[in-house]
Amino acid sequence: MDRLLLIEDDDFAFLEISQLLKAIGYSKENIVRCSVMKEVMALEEHDFQIVITDLSLPDSDYADTFSKVHEKFGYIPVIVLTGINEIDFAIKTIQNGAQDYLMKGDFDQKTLAKAIQYAIERKKIANDYTRIFNESPVPMYIFDNETYKFLSINTAALDQYGYTREEFLELTIDDIRPQKDVAAFRKAINKKNELYLDLGQWRHIRKNGGVFFVHIYAHNTWFEGRNAWVNSAINIDKKVAAENALVEKTKETENILQSITDGFYTLNNDWKFTYANKETERTLKHSREELIGKSIWDIFPEAKQLKFYSEYKRAKKEKVSVHFEEKYQMLGIWVSVNAYPTKEGLTVYFVDVTEQRNHMDMIEQQNKRLREIAWIQSHEVRGPVANILGLIQLFNLENLADPGNKEIFENIQEATGRLDEITRRITAHTFIANQ
């Protein structure tokens, strides 16, 4: 049979209990006795099946005796021996981790055998849970809800924070976080009626002073007779770094989109604005707050009659980019648009080309005037000039007094008048074309 540790300073009580232990199968060699706490703490081997301990020792009081025994033999079941005057404290030891208690002089071998059997079974179950806690890959610790002092910590947490177990159990929850975060965390955890809390993201500090981010989950429970919190502190430092990098990249992209001179906006698959830069706000004469979350066809219903509607639908339906120019009469502008389909909807770049279009219109009007001038020159001017040239050939230069010269001169004068009129018209057209 496995060895048993019996901690009892009273010789008579030790002899009585030893006899009962022998009656249920323990040999004299398997019963190890300690009569003072000094002897208990000097033991090096922990291969005991069970520990039976008196609470009153010459060198240790009730609380100190059980606390030291429980700490030294953490995975071994403990039965407390108590007198009638110690019953209240004995009950409290059950809350603090003892498996059972027995009243001195008030139990027989059958009762003792059952107490040992049940204590071993209870401790086995408790040890299973303890091992789950200690061997979990998730860093976990338990702290007192009143004093905030650490009561237990698992191996993963020791690795995460860099302390020894003894060092960690001397700390409070304040010691593993920046001083600026202490008050906020105490307020967050001060919810005694809550059984489970997702406390989100916090900064923690390792023994070497390094700061890192953790996600805290807390469960309210009782541990060794104390109201306590079991915390899981999952290291999310890489995740936070990645998120911060993404935020910075997003800000950089935002700054670029806000600074470009092109209008830029995005639409989701319901045609609602999801983004609009400053140039879009300026050109469309709507603030971002007025656009985001609203349908483009609700804000600009007239656009459904223009190329915007048909071309945007074509881009989404055929999964192709589209380019077009359109005049939006309601805003009095011409825009050159490039739209690209995306998984989320549509990305649109546009430029206000009103000035360019007005300039082109002006050039077109000038060209029209010039074409009219050219037509006048090539068709109307030629008639009078041809008449004048023909009449000059008929003029009698040898006899200026020839009566026919007068008629010819009159015809020349009439043709010259027509030519002057045509010249004035050309001049008028030329002036308008240069405006």
C-alpha positions in Angstrom: 0.0 0.0 0.0 1.2 3.6 -0.7 2.7 5.7 2.0 0.6 8.0 4.2 1.8 11.1 6.1 0.3 11.7 9.5 1.0 15.1 11.0 0.2 14.9 14.8 2.1 16.2 17.8 -0.1 14.4 20.4 1.4 10.9 21.0 -1.9 9.4 22.2 -3.8 10.7 19.2 -1.1 9.5 16.9 -1.2 6.0 18.4 -5.0 5.8 18.2 -5.1 6.9 14.5 -2.2 4.6 13.6 -4.1 1.6 15.0 -7.1 2.5 12.8 -4.8 2.9 9.8 -3.2 -0.5 10.4 -6.7 -2.0 10.7 -7.6 -0.8 7.2 -4.3 -2.0 5.6 -1.5 0.5 6.2 1.7 -1.0 7.6 3.8 0.6 10.2 6.5 1.3 7.6 4.0 3.1 5.3 2.9 5.5 8.0 5.2 8.5 8.2 4.9 10.8 11.2 5.7 14.5 11.6 4.9 16.3 14.9 6.0 19.8 14.1 5.8 22.0 11.0 9.6 22.2 10.8 9.7 18.4 10.1 7.0 18.7 7.5 8.8 21.4 5.6 12.0 19.3 5.7 10.5 16.4 3.8 12.0 16.0 0.4 9.8 13.2 -1.0 6.2 13.7 -1.9 5.2 10.2 -2.9 2.4 10.0 -0.3 -1.0 8.7 -1.1 -2.7 11.0 1.4 -1.9 13.5 4.1 -3.7 13.5 7.5 -2.9 16.6 9.5 -3.7 18.1 12.9 -4.4 21.8 12.8 -2.7 22.6 16.1 1.0 22.1 16.1 3.6 23.5 18.6 5.3 25.6 16.0 2.3 26.6 13.8 -1.2 28.0 14.3 -4.4 26.7 12.6 -4.2 28.8 9.4 -0.5 28.6 9.0 -0.5 24.8 9.4 -3.1 24.1 6.7 -1.7 26.8 4.4 1.8 25.3 4.4 0.6 21.7 4.2 -1.7 22.5 1.2 1.1 24.4 -0.5 3.7 21.7 0.0 1.5 18.8 -1.1 -0.6 20.5 -3.8 -1.5 17.3 -5.7 -2.0 15.1 -2.6 -5.4 14.8 -0.9 -5.5 16.3 2.6 -7.7 15.3 5.5 -7.8 17.7 8.5 -8.0 16.4 12.1 -9.9 18.8 14.3 -11.2 19.2 17.8 -14.7 20.5 18.7 -13.3 24.0 19.2 -11.7 24.0 15.8 -14.8 22.8 13.8 -15.4 26.2 12.1 -11.9 26.5 10.9 -11.9 22.9 9.8 -14.9 23.6 7.6 -13.1 26.6 6.2 -10.2 24.4 5.2 -12.6 22.4 2.9 -13.3 25.7 1.1 -9.6 26.3 0.9 -8.6 23.0 -0.6 -8.9 20.2 2.0 -10.7 17.1 0.9 -12.3 16.2 4.2 -12.1 16.7 8.0 -12.4 14.2 10.9 -13.3 15.0 14.5 -10.7 13.5 16.9 -12.0 10.6 18.9 -15.2 10.5 16.9 -14.4 8.2 14.0 -13.8 4.5 13.6 -11.8 2.5 11.1 -14.8 2.2 8.7 -15.3 6.0 8.8 -11.5 6.6 8.4 -11.4 4.2 5.4 -14.3 5.9 3.6 -12.8 9.3 4.4 -9.5 8.3 2.8 -11.2 6.7 -0.2 -13.4 9.7 -0.9 -10.5 12.1 -0.3 -8.4 10.4 -2.9 -11.3 10.3 -5.4 -12.1 14.0 -4.8 -8.4 15.0 -5.1 -8.1 13.0 -8.3 -10.9 15.0 -9.9 -9.5 18.2 -8.5 -6.0 17.3 -9.8 -7.5 16.7 -13.3 -8.8 20.2 -13.3 -5.6 21.6 -11.9 -3.6 19.9 -14.6 -5.9 21.2 -17.2 -5.2 24.7 -15.8 -1.5 24.3 -15.3 -0.8 22.5 -18.6 -3.1 24.7 -20.8 -1.2 26.4 -23.7 -3.2 29.5 -23.0 -1.6 31.8 -20.4 -3.9 31.8 -17.3 -3.8 33.1 -13.7 -6.2 33.4 -10.8 -6.3 36.5 -8.5 -8.3 37.4 -5.4 -11.3 39.7 -6.1 -10.7 41.7 -3.0 -6.9 42.1 -2.7 -6.1 41.6 -6.4 -3.2 39.3 -5.3 -2.3 36.4 -7.6 -3.4 33.0 -6.2 -2.3 30.7 -9.0 -0.6 30.8 -12.4 -0.1 28.3 -15.1 3.2 27.4 -16.9 2.2 29.2 -20.1 1.7 32.5 -18.2 5.0 32.1 -16.4 6.7 31.8 -19.8 4.8 34.8 -21.1 5.6 37.1 -18.3 9.1 35.8 -17.4 8.7 35.4 -13.7 9.2 32.3 -11.5 6.1 30.9 -9.8 7.3 32.3 -6.4 7.9 35.7 -7.9 4.6 35.9 -9.6 2.6 34.9 -6.5 4.1 37.9 -4.7 2.5 40.2 -7.3 -0.9 41.7 -7.8 -2.7 42.4 -11.1 -1.5 46.0 -10.9 2.1 44.9 -11.3 1.7 43.4 -14.8 0.3 46.4 -16.5 1.3 50.1 -17.1 0.3 52.3 -14.2 -1.9 54.4 -16.4 -4.1 51.3 -17.1 -4.6 50.1 -13.5 -7.6 52.2 -12.6 -9.4 51.3 -15.9 -8.8 47.6 -15.4 -10.0 47.6 -11.8 -13.1 49.3 -12.9 -13.6 46.8 -15.7 -13.2 43.8 -13.5 -15.3 45.2 -10.6 -18.4 43.3 -11.6 -19.1 40.8 -8.9 -22.5 39.8 -10.3 -21.0 38.8 -13.7 -19.7 35.2 -14.2 -18.0 35.8 -17.5 -16.4 38.9 -19.0 -14.8 39.5 -22.3 -12.6 42.4 -21.3 -11.0 42.9 -24.7 -7.6 44.4 -25.4 -5.1 45.5 -22.7 -1.4 46.3 -22.4 0.7 44.1 -20.1 4.3 44.2 -18.9 6.8 41.4 -18.7 9.4 41.1 -16.0 12.0 42.6 -18.3 9.8 45.7 -18.8 8.6 44.8 -22.3 5.1 46.0 -23.1 2.8 43.7 -25.2 -0.9 43.4 -25.9 -3.2 40.7 -24.6 -6.9 39.9 -24.9 -8.4 39.2 -21.5 -11.3 36.8 -20.8 -12.3 36.5 -17.1 -14.4 34.0 -15.2 -15.7 34.7 -11.7 -15.3 31.7 -9.3 -14.3 30.5 -5.9 -10.7 29.4 -5.3 -9.4 28.1 -2.0 -12.3 29.7 -0.2 -11.9 33.1 -1.9 -14.0 34.9 -4.4 -11.6 35.1 -7.4 -11.2 35.7 -11.1 -9.7 33.2 -13.5 -8.2 35.2 -16.4 -7.0 34.0 -19.8 -4.4 36.5 -21.2 -3.9 35.7 -24.8 -0.9 37.4 -26.5 -2.2 39.4 -29.4 0.9 41.6 -29.9 1.4 40.4 -33.5 -2.2 40.9 -34.3 -2.2 44.4 -32.9 1.0 45.3 -34.7 -0.6 44.0 -38.0 -3.8 46.0 -37.3 -1.8 49.1 -36.5 0.2 48.7 -39.7 -3.1 48.3 -41.6 -4.5 51.4 -40.0 -1.4 53.4 -41.0 -1.6 52.0 -44.5 -5.3 52.9 -44.6 -4.5 56.4 -43.4 -1.8 56.7 -46.0 -4.3 55.6 -48.7 -6.9 58.0 -47.3 -4.5 60.9 -47.5 -3.6 60.0 -51.1 -7.3 59.8 -52.1 -8.1 63.0 -50.3 -5.2 64.9 -52.0 -5.7 63.8 -55.6 -7.3 66.3 -57.9 -9.6 63.6 -59.4 -12.9 62.9 -57.9 -13.0 59.4 -56.3 -15.9 57.5 -54.8 -17.0 53.9 -54.3 -20.5 52.4 -54.5 -21.6 49.1 -52.9 -23.8 46.5 -54.7 -26.9 48.4 -53.6 -25.5 51.6 -55.3 -24.9 53.3 -52.0 -21.9 55.5 -51.4 -19.2 53.9 -49.2 -16.5 56.4 -49.8 -16.1 59.9 -51.3 -13.0 62.1 -51.3 -12.9 65.9 -51.0 -12.9 66.5 -54.7 -16.1 64.5 -55.0 -17.7 66.6 -52.3 -16.7 69.8 -54.1 -17.7 68.7 -57.5 -21.0 67.1 -56.6 -21.8 69.9 -54.0 -22.6 67.3 -51.3 -20.7 66.6 -48.1 -19.4 63.2 -47.3 -22.0 62.8 -44.6 -24.8 63.5 -47.1 -23.4 60.9 -49.5 -22.2 57.9 -47.4 -24.8 55.2 -47.0 -27.2 56.9 -49.5 -28.0 55.6 -53.0 -26.5 57.6 -55.9 -29.8 57.3 -57.7 -31.7 58.8 -54.7 -29.4 61.7 -54.4 -29.1 62.3 -58.2 -32.3 60.9 -59.7 -31.7 62.8 -63.0 -28.5 60.7 -63.5 -30.7 57.7 -64.3 -31.6 59.4 -67.6 -28.0 59.9 -68.5 -25.0 57.7 -69.4 -24.1 57.3 -65.7 -26.9 54.8 -65.2 -26.5 52.7 -68.3 -22.7 52.7 -68.2 -22.5 51.9 -64.4 -24.9 49.0 -64.9 -22.9 47.7 -67.9 -19.7 47.8 -65.8 -21.2 45.7 -63.1 -23.1 43.3 -65.3 -20.3 42.7 -67.8 -17.5 43.0 -65.3 -15.7 45.6 -67.5 -14.3 49.0 -67.0 -16.1 51.8 -68.7 -15.1 55.3 -69.8 -17.5 58.1 -70.9 -18.1 61.8 -70.8 -21.4 63.3 -69.8 -22.9 66.6 -69.1 -24.9 66.8 -65.8 -27.2 69.7 -66.5 -28.4 69.9 -62.8 -24.9 70.7 -61.7 -23.9 72.5 -64.8 -20.8 70.5 -65.4 -19.2 68.1 -67.8 -17.4 65.1 -66.3 -15.0 62.5 -67.7 -15.7 59.2 -65.9 -13.8 56.0 -65.5 -15.6 53.2 -63.5 -14.3 49.8 -62.5 -16.3 46.9 -61.2 -15.2 45.4 -57.8 -16.4 42.5 -55.6 -18.0 45.0 -53.3 -19.6 47.2 -56.1 -18.0 49.9 -58.2 -15.0 52.2 -58.0 -15.3 55.5 -59.8 -12.8 58.1 -60.8 -14.0 61.3 -62.5 -12.6 64.7 -63.6 -14.6 67.9 -64.1 -13.9 68.7 -67.7 -16.4 71.6 -68.0 -13.7 74.1 -68.8 -12.2 71.9 -71.5 -15.6 71.2 -73.0 -16.5 74.9 -73.1 -13.2 75.6 -74.8 -13.8 72.9 -77.3 -17.3 74.3 -78.0 -15.8 77.7 -78.5 -13.3 76.3 -81.0 -16.1 74.5 -82.8 -18.0 77.7 -83.1 -15.0 79.5 -84.4 -14.4 76.7 -86.9 -18.0 77.0 -88.0 -17.5 80.8 -88.6 -14.3 80.2 -90.5 -16.0 77.6 -92.7 -18.7 80.2 -93.4 -16.1 82.8 -94.3 -14.3 80.4 -96.5 -17.6 79.5 -98.3 -18.3 83.2 -98.8 -14.9 83.8 -100.1 -15.0 80.8 -102.4 -18.5 81.4 -103.8 -19.9 84.9 -103.3 -16.7 86.9 -103.8 -15.9 85.2 -107.1 -19.1 86.5 -108.9 -18.5 90.3 -108.5 -14.8 89.9 -109.1 -15.4 88.0 -112.4 -17.9 90.6 -113.5 -15.4 93.4 -112.8 -12.7 91.6 -114.7 -15.0 90.9 -117.7 -16.2 94.5 -117.8 -12.7 95.9 -117.7 -11.9 93.9 -120.9 -14.9 95.6 -122.6 -13.8 99.1 -121.7 -12.7 101.2 -124.7 -9.4 102.6 -123.7 -8.7 104.1 -127.1 -11.8 106.2 -127.1 -12.7 107.2 -123.6 -15.6 109.2 -124.9 -17.2 106.1 -126.2 -20.9 106.1 -125.0 -20.6 102.4 -124.2 -17.9 103.1 -121.6 -20.5 104.8 -119.4 -22.7 101.7 -119.2 -19.6 99.5 -118.6 -18.5 101.9 -115.8 -21.9 101.8 -114.2 -21.9 98.0 -114.3 -18.4 98.0 -112.7 -19.6 100.4 -110.0 -22.6 98.0 -109.2 -20.3 95.0 -109.0 -17.9 96.9 -106.8 -20.8 97.7 -104.4 -21.7 94.1 -104.2 -18.1 93.2 -103.5 -18.0 95.8 -100.7 -21.1 94.4 -99.1 -19.6 90.9 -99.2 -16.4 92.2 -97.7 -18.3 93.7 -94.8 -20.0 90.4 -94.1 -16.7 88.6 -94.1 -15.3 91.2 -91.6 -18.4 90.7 -89.3 -18.0 86.9 -89.3 -14.2 87.2 -88.7 -14.9 89.5 -85.6 -17.4 87.0 -84.2 -15.1 84.0 -84.7 -12.4 85.8 -82.8 -14.5 86.5 -79.7 
